């Protein structure tokens, strides 16, 4: 006798056991997340077998836990060939049952924080609540502070009042040579911030932030690694816009290439950030400040094509979603970086880098060649400091040649 689940999946036996009543809703949840029919059939069949095993071992619905899933997999692998994805499938099932309230939430033992972790956590809350720093800035600062506190106090009690200038100098002298110059500068910025926090709390009476050594930095020592305009055109032409993922990737690459957005700005772009009537895009920049950019017809049409014939159904307000199930938001800027890297590899383009930032550099260089001023470039790219934009003056070779001093005795 066959049995239909969610009017689509046919099982050879009628499901039994404590989970049988939830197979329909479990199947619908997988459909909503964008999984393919073959995968859904496998997961529902696995859930049905798990439910039958639970009944045979006298486990009731409210008693089901993650431990039972592990026991069942061991039992299953003694009788069947292991299949990739079984463990993840049962974890998904357990999570679904918890969300439905069918089984109790897993009790997680609360681990006591070490003294270093408690101090770093208090500093994190200060940066977030009192200073309102950007999330990525906090994420970048914290590892350095963890290392500094462990270096000074080990696993013992953290007493900031015991810190001295020598502790700060020794830490920087040991760590800086191991780091790239930009990372070393980030480390010193984090230390100054943390030591100022210590003074804010009243635990540090001396200005230890002034004791943080300065990492040598020669600004604008290199030319921006920008993708060439012809490479950008070749890359965009290589995208297959007949597919849903192709329409998404094309829109993302256009935002990078035509508006010079950062990968994080694209990943976290919301539907409410687009003003279709005014033809404008509101972007939340690196400093947390918003700026309005013109939405060209080319970019607008690409986004609209993806929203109409490519974006999975979702309650999320993010513009771009993962193409593969589960259809959810990008968790970080890495998703956009991955799209750039794979697109370049598929097209066989030897770009200066594999990252997304080269499009931002490429746009600035192209604008400069067409006669745009540095202030206009800085305004489009959202630079708050004019010094940041000055690096692009180095690629204006025609202007630089007029400043060159003739070589004595002529050119050989």
MOCOR-V189929 format. One record per pair of residues at least 6 apart in sequence whose ideal C-beta (glycine too) atoms are under 7 Angstrom apart, sorted by the first residue. I is the first residue (numbers start at 1). J is the second residue. D is the distance in Angstrom with one decimal. If there is no record, write none. Layout:
I J D
I J D
This chain:
1 14 6.5
2 10 5.2
2 11 6.9
2 12 6.3
3 11 4.7
3 13 6.7
3 14 4.7
3 15 6.6
4 10 5.7
5 11 6.3
5 23 5.0
5 24 5.9
5 27 5.3
5 44 5.4
6 24 5.1
6 27 3.9
6 28 5.7
9 27 6.0
9 40 6.7
9 41 5.2
9 44 5.1
11 45 6.5
11 48 5.9
15 23 5.6
15 48 4.4
15 51 6.0
16 51 6.6
16 52 5.3
16 55 5.6
17 51 3.3
17 52 5.1
17 54 5.0
17 55 3.7
18 51 6.3
18 54 5.5
18 55 6.7
18 59 7.0
18 60 6.0
18 61 3.9
18 64 6.8
19 47 6.0
19 50 6.7
19 51 3.7
19 54 6.8
20 51 5.3
22 97 6.5
22 100 6.7
22 102 6.2
23 44 5.8
23 47 6.0
23 48 6.3
25 100 7.0
26 44 6.7
26 47 6.0
26 93 6.4
26 96 5.5
27 40 6.0
27 44 5.2
29 96 5.8
30 40 4.6
30 43 6.2
31 40 6.5
33 325 5.2
33 326 4.0
33 327 6.0
34 312 5.0
34 325 4.0
34 326 6.5
34 327 3.8
35 325 4.2
43 89 4.6
46 86 6.2
46 89 5.2
46 90 6.8
47 93 5.2
50 72 5.3
50 90 6.4
53 72 5.2
53 75 6.5
54 64 6.6
54 68 6.7
59 68 6.0
61 102 6.0
61 103 6.5
62 103 6.2
62 104 6.7
64 97 6.8
64 103 4.8
66 94 5.6
66 106 6.5
69 90 4.1
69 91 7.0
69 94 5.8
73 86 6.1
73 87 6.2
73 90 6.8
97 103 4.7
98 105 5.6
113 121 6.6
114 155 6.5
115 153 6.9
115 156 6.7
115 157 5.2
115 158 4.5
116 146 6.3
116 149 4.4
116 150 5.5
116 153 6.6
116 158 6.0
119 149 5.9
119 158 4.5
120 142 6.0
120 145 5.4
120 146 5.4
120 149 6.6
123 145 6.1
123 194 6.0
123 197 5.6
124 138 6.0
124 142 6.1
126 197 5.6
127 133 4.7
127 138 4.9
127 141 7.0
128 138 6.2
134 286 6.9
134 287 6.8
134 288 5.2
140 186 5.9
141 190 4.0
141 193 6.4
144 187 4.7
144 190 4.2
144 191 6.7
145 190 6.1
145 194 5.1
148 171 5.5
148 191 6.4
149 158 5.9
151 171 5.3
152 163 6.5
152 167 5.2
160 198 4.6
160 203 3.8
160 204 5.4
161 203 5.2
161 204 6.8
163 204 6.3
163 208 6.1
165 208 6.1
165 211 3.8
168 191 6.5
168 208 5.7
168 211 4.8
168 212 5.7
169 211 6.2
169 213 6.1
172 188 6.4
172 212 6.4
172 213 4.9
175 187 6.2
176 184 4.5
176 215 6.0
179 187 6.5
181 215 6.6
181 217 6.4
184 215 4.6
185 215 4.9
185 217 6.1
188 212 5.1
188 215 5.6
191 212 5.0
192 209 4.3
192 212 5.2
195 204 6.3
195 208 4.4
195 209 4.3
196 209 5.2
198 204 3.5
220 390 6.6
220 391 4.7
220 394 6.6
223 394 5.3
223 395 6.0
224 361 4.0
224 365 6.9
224 391 5.9
224 392 6.5
224 395 6.7
225 352 4.0
225 353 5.4
225 358 5.7
225 361 6.3
226 352 6.7
226 358 5.8
226 361 3.6
226 362 4.2
226 365 4.6
227 351 5.0
227 352 6.2
227 358 4.4
227 359 5.9
227 362 4.3
228 362 6.9
229 362 6.8
229 366 5.4
231 349 5.4
231 351 5.8
232 257 5.1
232 359 6.9
232 362 6.1
234 347 6.4
234 349 6.1
235 253 6.6
235 343 6.1
235 344 6.6
235 347 5.3
235 349 5.7
236 250 6.7
236 253 6.0
238 346 6.7
238 347 3.9
239 246 5.2
239 249 5.6
239 250 4.5
239 253 6.9
239 343 6.8
240 246 4.1
241 247 5.3
241 250 5.3
244 310 3.9
244 323 6.6
245 323 3.9
247 305 5.2
247 306 4.4
247 309 6.5
247 310 3.9
248 306 5.0
248 310 5.4
248 320 6.0
248 323 6.2
249 339 5.3
249 343 6.0
250 302 5.5
251 302 4.1
251 303 4.9
251 306 4.7
252 266 5.7
252 320 6.2
252 336 6.1
252 339 5.8
253 343 6.6
254 298 6.6
254 299 4.9
254 302 5.0
255 261 5.0
255 266 5.2
255 299 6.3
256 266 6.6
256 356 5.5
256 359 3.9
257 359 4.7
257 362 6.9
257 363 6.5
258 296 6.2
258 298 6.7
258 299 5.4
259 293 5.5
259 299 6.7
260 359 6.9
260 360 4.4
260 363 4.2
260 364 6.8
260 380 6.2
260 381 5.2
261 283 6.4
262 286 6.7
262 360 6.8
263 333 4.1
263 336 4.0
263 337 5.4
263 356 4.0
264 333 3.8
265 283 5.1
265 284 6.8
265 285 6.8
266 320 6.9
266 336 5.0
267 320 6.9
267 330 4.2
267 332 6.8
267 333 5.0
267 335 5.7
267 336 4.9
268 284 6.9
269 318 7.0
269 319 4.6
269 320 6.8
270 317 4.9
270 318 6.0
270 319 6.6
271 317 5.1
271 319 5.8
272 317 6.3
273 281 6.2
273 282 4.5
273 283 6.9
274 281 5.9
274 295 6.9
279 294 6.4
279 295 4.8
279 300 6.8
280 292 5.0
280 293 6.8
280 294 6.3
280 295 5.8
281 293 4.8
281 295 4.8
282 290 5.5
282 292 5.6
283 290 6.7
283 291 5.6
283 293 5.9
284 290 5.5
285 291 6.0
285 382 4.6
287 384 6.6
291 382 5.1
303 319 6.8
311 321 6.1
312 321 5.7
312 327 3.8
314 321 5.9
314 327 5.9
316 328 6.9
316 329 5.3
318 329 4.5
320 330 6.6
321 327 5.3
321 328 6.4
321 329 6.2
322 328 5.8
322 330 6.9
330 336 6.8
336 356 5.7
337 355 5.9
337 356 5.4
340 354 7.0
340 355 6.5
340 356 4.7
341 354 4.6
344 351 5.4
344 354 6.2
351 358 6.1
352 358 5.5
360 381 6.5
364 377 5.0
364 381 6.4
364 392 4.8
365 392 6.4
365 395 4.9
367 377 5.3
368 377 6.5
368 392 5.5
368 395 6.4
368 396 5.4
374 389 4.8
374 390 6.6
374 392 6.6
374 393 6.5
377 389 5.6
377 392 6.2
378 386 6.1
378 388 6.9
378 389 3.7
383 389 5.0
